[in-house]
Amino acid sequence: MKLFKKNNLIVLAIIALPSLFYVGLTTGDHQYKRLPIYGKNQEIIKVKKSTKEFYSLSNFKFTNQNKEYFTSENLKDKVTIIGFFNEEDENLSPAILTNIKYLQQKFDNDKNVQFLVISTTEIDSNQLKEMADKVTQNTTNWHFVSTNQTETTNFINNKLFIKNVDAAQIPTDLVLIDFRGRIRNYFDGTVHKTVKQDVIDAIDILLKELYVPLKEDRKPLITTKKS
């Protein structure tokens, strides 16, 4: 009888666990605080019934250090941190890349997190490879990418909605993208304290959303059930 009761308690705990995660995700504070979902011009989108109402990144193509294309398809089922660099810049770029490397080391064993850094000037794959090798020994989840100047400026201004950026400027924003290609927050990538605290907390939230979806999302992208 005791064994029967114990087994029942285990089953109930397994059933209740997803609900407890959801409550913590939607009602808790600090790392359990809900992240905004951004639309055009960095406006926060109001929660609606259909995920079709949400803005997501689409119709872009970069080439990475391995001479492979990185497109919106690569955003699916991943948390993506987007940053920027210029190989000739000796001020902002090192700070941004150092902070992204810090994040990479924190999530080194998580295949659901990836990093995308975009050159603000057009450079070839060999140059991207040289830059990648200087920054990190692990490029499996880190894409150094480039395209022509017009496409890069359009992506920054009209897809990420980072305004007032021209060819001579390096955006300092780290842009956090969720599993559905939606913009979830902007952070100053040059401030280590912000990266260490706020960005890590935000990534943790999105990793929880992978298993426990928001109310407006119809179903989770990953289930805990084994096939």
C-alpha positions as CSV (number, residue, x, y, z in Angstrom):
1,M,0.0,0.0,0.0
2,K,2.8,2.4,0.9
3,L,4.5,1.6,-2.4
4,F,1.2,2.3,-4.3
5,K,0.8,5.7,-2.6
6,K,4.5,6.6,-3.3
7,N,4.0,5.8,-7.0
8,N,0.9,7.9,-7.1
9,L,2.7,10.8,-5.6
10,I,5.5,10.5,-8.2
11,V,2.9,10.5,-11.0
12,L,1.2,13.5,-9.6
13,A,4.5,15.4,-9.3
14,I,5.3,14.7,-12.9
15,I,1.9,15.9,-14.0
16,A,2.1,19.0,-11.9
17,L,5.7,20.0,-12.9
18,P,4.8,21.8,-16.2
19,S,2.1,23.8,-14.5
20,L,4.5,24.9,-11.7
21,F,7.0,26.0,-14.3
22,Y,4.3,28.0,-16.1
23,V,3.2,29.7,-13.0
24,G,6.8,30.6,-12.2
25,L,7.4,31.9,-15.7
26,T,4.4,34.1,-15.9
27,T,4.0,35.4,-12.4
28,G,7.4,35.3,-10.8
29,D,9.9,38.1,-10.4
30,H,13.6,38.6,-11.5
31,Q,14.6,35.8,-13.9
32,Y,11.0,34.6,-14.1
33,K,9.7,38.0,-15.3
34,R,8.0,37.9,-18.7
35,L,9.9,39.5,-21.5
36,P,8.3,42.0,-23.9
37,I,7.7,41.1,-27.5
38,Y,8.7,43.8,-29.9
39,G,7.1,44.9,-33.2
40,K,8.1,47.5,-35.7
41,N,9.9,50.6,-34.5
42,Q,10.7,48.9,-31.1
43,E,7.0,49.1,-30.2
44,I,5.9,46.4,-27.7
45,I,3.2,44.2,-29.3
46,K,0.1,43.7,-27.3
47,V,-0.8,40.0,-26.6
48,K,-3.2,38.7,-29.1
49,K,-4.8,35.3,-29.7
50,S,-2.8,34.3,-32.8
51,T,1.0,34.1,-33.1
52,K,0.5,35.4,-36.7
53,E,0.0,38.8,-35.3
54,F,3.6,39.0,-34.0
55,Y,6.5,40.5,-36.0
56,S,9.4,38.1,-36.6
57,L,12.6,38.5,-38.6
58,S,12.4,37.3,-42.2
59,N,13.9,37.7,-45.7
60,F,17.5,38.2,-44.9
61,K,20.7,36.3,-45.9
62,F,24.2,36.6,-44.6
63,T,27.3,34.5,-45.3
64,N,29.3,33.2,-42.4
65,Q,32.9,32.3,-41.7
66,N,32.3,28.8,-43.1
67,K,31.0,30.2,-46.4
68,E,27.5,29.0,-45.4
69,Y,24.3,31.1,-45.6
70,F,22.7,32.3,-42.4
71,T,19.0,33.1,-42.9
72,S,15.8,33.5,-40.9
73,E,15.5,29.7,-41.0
74,N,18.5,29.4,-38.8
75,L,16.6,31.3,-36.0
76,K,14.0,28.6,-35.6
77,D,14.2,26.6,-32.4
78,K,17.1,28.7,-31.1
79,V,17.6,31.6,-28.7
80,T,19.8,34.0,-30.7
81,I,21.9,36.9,-29.5
82,I,22.7,39.4,-32.3
83,G,25.6,41.8,-32.1
84,F,27.8,43.8,-34.4
85,F,31.5,44.4,-35.1
86,N,33.9,46.1,-37.4
87,E,37.3,44.4,-37.8
88,E,39.1,47.8,-38.0
89,D,37.4,49.2,-34.9
90,E,39.6,49.1,-31.7
91,N,37.0,50.6,-29.3
92,L,33.5,49.3,-29.4
93,S,34.0,46.0,-31.3
94,P,36.4,44.4,-28.7
95,A,34.0,45.3,-25.9
96,I,31.0,43.8,-27.6
97,L,32.9,40.7,-28.7
98,T,34.3,40.1,-25.3
99,N,30.9,40.3,-23.7
100,I,29.4,37.9,-26.3
101,K,32.3,35.5,-25.6
102,Y,31.4,35.7,-21.9
103,L,27.8,34.7,-22.8
104,Q,29.0,31.9,-25.0
105,Q,31.0,30.5,-22.2
106,K,28.0,30.7,-19.8
107,F,25.9,28.7,-22.3
108,D,28.6,26.6,-23.7
109,N,26.7,23.3,-23.2
110,D,23.3,24.5,-24.4
111,K,22.6,23.7,-28.0
112,N,19.5,25.9,-27.9
113,V,21.6,29.1,-27.7
114,Q,23.5,30.6,-30.6
115,F,25.3,33.9,-31.4
116,L,25.3,36.0,-34.5
117,V,27.7,38.9,-35.0
118,I,27.3,41.0,-38.1
119,S,30.2,42.9,-39.7
120,T,29.1,46.5,-40.4
121,T,31.3,46.5,-43.4
122,E,31.4,43.9,-46.2
123,I,34.2,41.4,-45.8
124,D,34.8,38.0,-47.2
125,S,34.5,34.6,-45.5
126,N,38.3,34.3,-45.1
127,Q,38.3,37.6,-43.1
128,L,35.4,36.4,-41.1
129,K,37.2,33.2,-40.3
130,E,40.3,35.1,-39.2
131,M,38.1,37.3,-36.9
132,A,36.3,34.2,-35.5
133,D,39.6,32.4,-34.7
134,K,40.9,35.5,-32.9
135,V,37.8,35.8,-30.7
136,T,36.9,32.2,-29.8
137,Q,38.0,28.6,-30.0
138,N,34.4,27.4,-30.2
139,T,32.6,28.5,-33.4
140,T,30.0,25.8,-33.5
141,N,27.3,28.1,-32.1
142,W,28.8,31.4,-33.2
143,H,28.3,32.8,-36.7
144,F,30.4,35.7,-37.9
145,V,28.6,37.0,-40.9
146,S,28.6,39.7,-43.6
147,T,26.8,40.9,-46.7
148,N,26.8,44.0,-48.8
149,Q,26.5,47.4,-47.1
150,T,23.0,48.1,-48.4
151,E,21.6,44.9,-47.0
152,T,23.4,45.3,-43.7
153,T,22.1,48.8,-43.2
154,N,18.6,47.7,-44.1
155,F,18.7,44.8,-41.7
156,I,19.9,47.1,-38.8
157,N,17.4,49.9,-39.5
158,N,14.4,48.2,-41.0
159,K,14.4,44.7,-39.5
160,L,15.9,45.1,-36.1
161,F,14.7,48.8,-35.9
162,I,17.9,50.2,-34.6
163,K,17.7,53.7,-35.8
164,N,20.2,56.4,-36.9
165,V,22.9,53.9,-37.9
166,D,25.0,54.6,-41.0
167,A,27.9,52.7,-42.5
168,A,30.4,54.4,-40.2
169,Q,28.7,53.4,-37.0
170,I,28.7,50.2,-35.0
171,P,25.4,49.5,-33.1
172,T,26.1,48.8,-29.5
173,D,22.9,46.9,-29.1
174,L,22.7,43.2,-28.4
175,V,19.3,42.1,-29.7
176,L,17.7,39.0,-28.1
177,I,15.7,36.8,-30.5
178,D,13.4,34.0,-29.4
179,F,12.7,30.6,-30.9
180,R,10.1,32.0,-33.3
181,G,12.4,34.8,-34.6
182,R,10.7,37.5,-32.5
183,I,12.6,40.4,-31.0
184,R,12.4,40.1,-27.2
185,N,14.7,42.8,-25.9
186,Y,17.6,45.1,-26.5
187,F,20.7,45.5,-24.3
188,D,23.9,47.6,-24.3
189,G,26.5,45.1,-25.4
190,T,29.4,47.3,-24.2
191,V,28.4,47.2,-20.5
192,H,29.6,44.0,-18.9
193,K,27.3,44.4,-15.8
194,T,24.3,44.5,-18.1
195,V,25.4,41.4,-20.0
196,K,26.3,39.5,-16.8
197,Q,23.0,40.2,-15.1
198,D,20.2,41.2,-17.5
199,V,21.2,39.3,-20.7
200,I,21.8,36.0,-18.8
201,D,18.5,36.4,-17.0
202,A,16.7,37.1,-20.3
203,I,18.2,34.1,-22.0
204,D,17.2,31.9,-19.1
205,I,13.6,33.1,-19.5
206,L,13.5,32.2,-23.2
207,L,14.9,28.8,-22.5
208,K,12.0,28.2,-20.1
209,E,9.6,29.3,-22.8
210,L,10.9,26.5,-25.0
211,Y,9.3,24.0,-22.7
212,V,6.5,26.1,-21.1
213,P,5.0,28.4,-23.9
214,L,3.3,31.7,-23.3
215,K,-0.4,31.8,-23.3
216,E,-0.5,33.3,-26.8
217,D,1.7,30.6,-28.2
218,R,-0.3,27.6,-29.2
219,K,2.1,24.9,-28.3
220,P,5.7,24.5,-27.1
221,L,8.5,24.0,-29.6
222,I,9.9,21.2,-27.5
223,T,8.1,18.7,-25.3
224,T,9.6,16.8,-22.3
225,K,8.1,13.5,-23.6
226,K,10.4,11.0,-25.1
227,S,9.5,9.7,-28.5
